[in-house]
């Protein structure tokens, strides 16, 4: 039986989270390099398929193999897989066109979209602080997208498509987050992780008629490596939350911008523009406001529960 009660170890939690973010950013860089030769759907297949053995080994190590394979909601897993595969495919399509730091920055819009969808789909109440965060984040997204949308010239057509793909990926990712909130009410988190990789591998095969190619040895190594590294990153990301609360670790997601800038510069000779960084800063600021608000609400709920407990 897995040990579900783990000690609060913030140092280990942060180290795991940063390692996961670094590996997942490397995975995207490898996909960007590979999609110069193979289509995004094929990259999704390799990313998902070769993550499965890593996830299985991780579940065995945690003693959660049985719970990771048992499901009571196969339809829910299929829907999560469809949404997640679409989000991944759009993101891989975007990164094949745009600089790595730019796709990373636009992806920061996902928590903002999640907040909006939570209000629209789940009826969650959004008060002034969260509304302000949403407005701030959307302004930042508009700033990042404007040079691509308003370019107008022939050379900007591909970039405009890339920006739309990245934005669509962020929106689909937000829908995934909403669905996972409902799915984990009946399903073990290990099952959610495992069945997503399985369903994404199968769904990606539907893109075979749209131009899959036989990759060269170098591209094949990149694709397989992306799957393995992505699986390790996913495992480390999940493990980090065993040793620290989500409210503490959420802000470390933005370290991906540092890794993306470094990899973009040294691997692809890419440099972020001032406009992109300015927009990203606003999106990050909006997300940080939400994180701080959630942390405050969590503290208030803990105090309320403590106040309601009988004194001994």
N, C-alpha and C positions, 0 to 999 in steps of 0.2 A: 504493500500500500504506500503511495507516495506521501512524502512529508509535506503537508500543506501549511504547517505553522513554521515559518522561517523567521529568524531574527531580523530586526531592522538594522541593516548594515549599509548606511548611505554611501560610504566610500566604494564598496563593491558594486552597489547598484549603479552608481555614476560611471564607474569603469566599464561595466558591462554595456551600459547604454551608449557610451561614446564609442566603444569598440564596434557595437552593432551598427551605429550610424556610419562609421568609417567604412565598414565592410559593404554596407548596402550602397554607399556612394561609389565605391570601387566597382560594385556590380553594375551600376548604371553606366559607368565609364566603359566597362567592357562591352556592354550591350551597344553603346553608342559606336564603338569601334567596329563591332560585328555587323551592325545594321548598315554599314557602308556597302556590304555585300549581300546580306540576307534580309528578307522582309521582316517587319515587326512581329507578325504572327508566328513566324518560325522561331524568332528569339523568345517569344512567350513560351513556346513549347519546351525549348531547352532549359529555360530558366525554371520552369515549373517541374519538369520531369526529373532533373538532376538534383533538385532540392529534396525530393522524396526520401532517398536513402539517408540523407543527413537528418531529416526530421524523424525518421524511424529510429535511428541510433540515439537521437536526443530523447525520444520518448522512452526507449529502453533504459537509458541511464537514469531517467527520472522515475522509473517504475510506473509509467503512465501509458504503456503500450496498449493495454486492454481498453482503458478509458478513451484512448485516442482513436480506437477503431470502432467503438460502439457508438451508434447514433440512433436517436429516436425521431429525427426530423430530416430525412433524406432530401425532401423537397426544399427545405430551408438551406441545406448545404449547397444544393444545386443553384439556387438563386444567388447565394453568396458567391459561388464560383463564377456564375455568369457576370455578375456586377464587377467582381474583382478582376476577372480576365479582361473585361472591356476596359477597366481603368488601367490595367497594366499595358494592354495593347496600345491605347491612346498615348500613354506616357512614353513607351518605346518609340512610337511613331514621332512624337515630339522631339525626343532626344536625338533622333536620327537627322533632324533638320536644324534645330536650334543649339546654341552653346549650352553646355552642361550646367553652368551656374544659372542661366536664365530659366531653364526648365525646373531646376531646383527651387528657384524663387517663386515661380508661378504656383508650384505645388504647395507652397505655404498657405494658399487660399483655402485648402481643404478644411481646416478647422472652422474657418469663417462660414463656409458653405454648410458644414455640419450643424452649426448653431442655427442657421436659417432653416434648414430642413427639419431640425428638431422641433422648431416652433410650428412649422407648417404641417408636418406629418404626425408628430407625437403630441402636439398641443402644449409643449413646454412653454412656460411664460418667460419672456425676455424683457427684463427691466432696463432702465436707463443706461446703466453701466455697460451691459452687454450690447445694447443697441448702438452705443457710441463705439464700441469695439468693432462691431460689424461695419459701421459706416467708415471707420478708419481703415479697416482691412480692404473694403471694396474700393476705396479711393486709391489705395496702394496698388491693387490689381489693375485698375484703370491706367495708372501711371506706367506700369510695366508693359501693358498691352498697347498703349497708344502709339508708340513708334512703329509697331508692327501693323496695326490696323490702319493707321493713317499714311503709311508709306506710299501706297498707290502705284509705284513703279513696277516694271516687270521683275526686277531683281528682288522685290519684296514679296512676291506671291508665295513662294515657298515658306518664307518666314512667317507670313500671316497664317498660313495653314498650320505651321508648327505651334504658333501661339494658341490657336483655337484647339488643337489637339491637347496641349498641356492644360488648358483651362477645362476642357471636357474631362480630362483625367482627374483633375481635382474635384470636379462635381461628382463624377462617378465614385471616387474614393469616399466622398462624404456620404453618399448613399450606402456604401459598404459599411461605414461606421454605424449608421442608423440601423442597418439590418443586423449587424453583429450584436448590438445592444439587446435586440429581441432574441437572437439565436442562442446566446449564452445563458438565457434564462432556463433552457432545458438541455443544452448541450455542453459537454466539457470543453474548455478552451483548447485542449490538445486535439480534440476531434475537429474543431473548427480549423485549426492550422493544417492538419493532415488532409482533410477532405478538400480544402481549397486547392492544394497542390495537385491532387489527383484530378479534380474537376477541371482545373485550368489546363492541365496537360491534354485532357481529352477534348476540351472545347477548342484549344488552339489548333487541333488537327483539322477543324472545319475550314481553316484558312489555306489548306494545301492547294486547292484549285486556283488560288489567287497569286501564284507565282513563287512557290518555294523553290530554292536552288540547292544544289549540292555544295556545301561550304568547303573552302580550302582548308588545309590542315591548320593554318593559323587561326582562321575564323572559327573552326570547330573547337579548338582549344579555348578560345575566348567564350564561346557559348556554353560549353560544359563547365568552364571555370565560373561563369556567371551564375549558373544554377547551383553549384556547390557552395560558392561564397554567399549567395543569396540565402541558401538554407541555413548556413552557419549564422549569418547576420540575423535571420528571423528567430533562431533559437536563442541567441544572446539577448535580443530585444525582449522576448517573452520572459527570459530568466531574470532580467534586470528588475522586473516588477515584483519579483518574489522577495526582494531585499529593500525595496523603497517604494513609497507611494507614487502614483501617476502624477499627482500635483507637483511633486518634487522633481521628477524626471522630465516632465514635458518640455521645459525650456531647452533641454540639451538637444532636442531635435534640430535646433537651428545651427548647431555645429556643422551640419551637413553643408552649409554655405561655404564654410572655410575649406572643407575637404573638396567641394566641387570646384572652387576657385583654384586650388592647388593642382588638382588633376586636370582641370580644363586648360590651365596655362602650360603645364609641362607635357601633357599628352597631346592636346589638340591645338595648342597655341591660341587659346581663347582668353579674352579678358572681358570682365563684366563692365557694362557702361555705367556712368553715373546715374542715368535715369533709372536703369534697372535696379541698382543698389538702393536708390531713394525709395522706389516703390516697394521693394522688398522690406526695407526698414519700417515702413508704415504697416505692412501686413504683419510683420513680426510684432510690432508694438501692439496692434490690435489683438493678436493672439495672446500676448503676455498679459494684457488687461484681463482677458477671459480666464487665463490660468490663475492669476492672483485672486480674481473674484471667486473662482471655484474653490481655491484654497481657503479663503475667508469663510465661505459658506460651509465647507467641511468642518472647520473649527467650530463654527456656531452650532452645527448639528451635534458635534461631539459634546459640547457644553450642555446643550439641551437634554441629551440623553443622560449625561452625568447628573444633571439637576433632577431628573425624574426618577433616578434610582433611590431606593430607600436607604437611609443612613443607618449604619450599624454601630 
